[in-house]
């Protein structure tokens, strides 16, 4: 009688392996793969997702549909990923904020990245930057600081894409270093913040290179400082925060792809391989580079290490700032 349960368990295990292999080799005909994005259409993350989705469909043999779940700095999309079945039909394209930062600044984000998500791969790094509006005379960080002191009585409001985001803490660090009273003004994404900068409603903002690069080229904003260990290739004349004397701002933010926890490893591997092949296409790399990304594929293990290290760095910065999770 003990043989039957053992046989059943072995048959069940074999069935799981065959199912995983089936998902890994081919998606069901006509069944799309959802690529969740936590920001609205037109934002930097959305543009990146659509460039990749167009090519990933050929590598994966199935439609890849970008699904914008905008709101709360990517929190809504992250919660949608947690709720999704680990069946190979849902992925989450995101940058560091949703995975590394939100859980540090939110009491109950509704997900635990370590328990609820499986990293698939990383595909790019980028720089957060401080930019000033064309409505100011400033062309450098020091000129902006001097302008705040003389024209604004030492006070200014700097736009940020979301509350509790890295840009919020960058604003605090700028105020502390230069002795000016600057307050972060949170927006619901970088697009409305940038619109107010272009409309000269606010004098400065902090966001990513992809959010500002086109307006920088057009002379509508002026980027005056960038995060990172070295100057951004697209902004060779712009100093890093490190060059300006800020400590612990050399780690680059990143972009990556995640799947729901429990997604079979063959499926994760297949997604990772498809992403690597897509990034190797010259037109894809060119388009992403033009958006301000430093394109570099990172396999699952390497990318997981980057996420952990980056989270530890910002955990200390956030704790030292005295910020209390909301």
N, C-alpha and C positions, 0 to 999 in steps of 0.2 A: 504493500500500500504506500510505502514511502517513495517508490519510484515515480508515481504519477505526479506528485507535487514538484519533484525535481525536474521532471521532463517539461512540465508546464512552465516552470520558471525559465528553463533554458529556451523554450520556444518563444516566450515573451521577450526575452533579451535579444534573441535573434531577430525577432520582428522589429524591435526598436532600431537595431543596426541597419536592417534593410530599409526601413523608413527613412532614416537619416541619409543613407546612401542615395535613395531615390530623390530626396530634396536636393542633395548636393550635386547631382548630375543634371537635373532638369527641373525647372519650375513647371507646375501644371499649366497646360496650354491655356493662354489667354488670361491667366491670373497675374495681375500686376503686383509689383513689389512697391510698397509704400516707402518713400524716403521722407521721414518727418523732419521739418525745419521749424525752429521755435520763434521765427521772426516773420514779419509780413512780406508779401511780394514786393520786390524792389529794393529790399535791404541787401547788404553785402552777403549774408549767409544764403539768402534765396538765390542770388545770382550764381554763387559758387555751386549750389546744389543743382541748378538747372544745367550748368555746363557739364557736370559729371553725369547726371541722369541721362542726358542725351546719348552719351557714349556707353554707359554701363549697360544699357538695354541690349546692346549688341554682344557684349561679353557674357551677360547672364542669360540671354535667350528669352527674355521676358520684358514687358513694359516696366519702366521705372517711373513712378508718378510722384512728383514732389507735392507733399501735403503740408501746407502752412498751418501750424498750430501756434499762432502768435500769442504772446502775452507773458507777463511776469518774467521777462528775461530768459525765456526758454523753458520755464518751469512747467508750463502746460504741455509742451511737446514731450518733455521728459516723463511726465506722468502718463501720457498716452503710450510711450514706449513700455513702461512698466506694465500697463494693462494689456499690451498686445501679446498674442500667442507666440511662443518661440518656435514658429513653424517655417521660418525662412522667408516670410513675406513682409516683414517690417524692419526698417533700419532707421537710425536717428543720426543725421549729420549735424554736428554742433561744434562750437568752440568751447574753450575752457570754462566759460562762465557757468553754464548749466551743470557741468560735472564737478568742477573743482571748487567753485566759489559759492554758488547758491547754498549748498549744504552747510557752509561755514557761517553764513549770514542770516539764515532762515531757521527758525525754531522747528518748523515742521514742513519741509519742502514737499512731502508726499512721496518721497523715494529715497533710497539709499544706493548711490551709484555702485558701491562695492558689492552689494547683495543683489541688486535688481537688474544690473546691466552687464553685458559681456563686451569688452572692447574688441573691435574688429581690426582696426588699423588706424594709424595717423597718416595724414597726407600733406600737411603744410604747417608752417609757423608764420607768424606775422607780428607786427609791432602795434601796440597801443601808442597813441601820440596825442600831444597837446597842440591844438590848432587855434589860431585867432582869426576872427572875421575880417573880411576886407574893409569893414567899417572902422577898424582901428589903424593907427599909423605903425603899429609894431610889426617888425620883421624877424625879431629874435625873442628868446625868452626874456632876456634882460630888458629889452625895449618894452615888452608887454608889462613886466613888473613895474618899470618906471612909469608907464602910462597909467597903471592902476593907482600908483601912489600920487601922481600929480593930477590926473583928470577925474579920478573916481574917489578921491579921499582915502585911498588905501583899501577900498572894498570893491569886490566884483562877484558876479555870479558866473560860474562855469558850468556849462551843460554836460550831462552824462547820460548815456543811453538807458540806464536802469538804476534803481536804488540798490544799495548794497553791492555794487559792482566794483571791479578793479579801478575804473575811472574815478569813483568816489574817493578811494583811498589815495589815488594820485593827486587829486585836488587838495586833500588834506596835507600831503607831503610838500606840495608846492607852497602852500600858505605858510607852513611851519618853517621851511628853509629860507624863504624870502621876507618873512615878517609882514605878510599882507593878509587881510581878512577876506579870503575867498571861500565861497560856499558852493557846494555841488547842487545843481538843479536837475533832479532826475526826470527823464522823459520816458515815454513808452517806445523805446527803440531809438536807433541812431538816425533814422530817416526824418522824423519830426524835429529832432534836435538840430540836425544839419540845416533843415529848412529855416529854422529860426536864426541860425548863424548867417545864412545867405540873405535873410530878410533883415539882418542887423538888429534883431530883437535881443540877442545875447552876443557878447563880445568874444567868447572863447568856448571851446568844447573839447572834451576828451573822448576819443573813440579809436577805431582801428584804422590802419592804412587803407584797407579796402573801402571804408566808409568815406574817406576824404580824398583819395588819390586823384579822382577826376576833377574835383573842384580845385585841388592844388595845381593841377596842370593848367586849369583855366584862370588861375590867379584870383579865384573867389575866396579862398581861405589860404592861410599861410601856416604850414606845420613848423613848429619851433623846437620840438623835442620828441624823441622816440625812445620807447623801451627797447632793451636789447644789449647784447654784449658788443655789438659793432653797428656801424651806421647801415641804414637800410639801403640796399642797392638802388632803389627807386628815388631815394632822397639823400644822395651823397653829401650834400651841403648842410644837412640838418644834424646837429649833435645829438648824441644819446643822453638820456637822463644821467647815466653813469659819468659821462664826460662833464656834465654840469655839476657833479658832486653829490648825486643821490646814491645811496647804498642799496644793495639787494634788489636792483631793478634790471638785472641782466638776463633773467629767464624769459624766454619768449612765450607768449600765448600760442595756442595751437588749435588746429582743426582736426577732427577725427570722426570716425563712424562707429556707432555702437549698435548692438542687437539686444533683444531681451535676454535676461538670464535664462539659462537652460536651453538656449539654441544649440543644436548639435554641432560639435566641433567641425565635422566635414562641411557643414553649411558655412560656418564662420570662415573656414579656410578658403572656401570657394569665393565668398564675397571679397576676402582680402586679395586673392589672386586677380579677381576681376578689376578691383580698384587699382592694383599695381600696373596692370596692362593698360588701363585707361590713362593713368598719369604719364605713362611712357609715350603717349601719342603727342607729337610736337605741337599740334594746334591746341590741345587741352592745356598743356603746360604753359604755352604762350598766353592763352586767355586768363589763366589763373594768376600768372605772374603780373600781367597788366592790371589785375585787381589788387595787387599789393601783397600777394602771398609768396613766401619762400617755399616752393614745392619740393617735397622730399617724402617718399613713401617710408613708413615705419611699420614693420610687421607687428603682430599682436603683442608679443612679449616685450619688445622695445618700447612700443607705444604705452603699454601698461605701466612700465617703469617711469616714463616721462610724466604720466598723469599723477602717479604717487608723489614723485619728487616736487612737482609744481605745486601740488596741494599743500605739502608740508611747508614750502616757502611762504605761501600766502596765508596759511594759517597763523604763522608767527607775526606777519605784518599786521593782519587784522586784529589779533589779540593785543599787540603792542599799541594799536590805535585807540584801544578802549571801546571799540564798537561792540554794541550788545545785539545779539541776534534778535530779529524782529518776528 
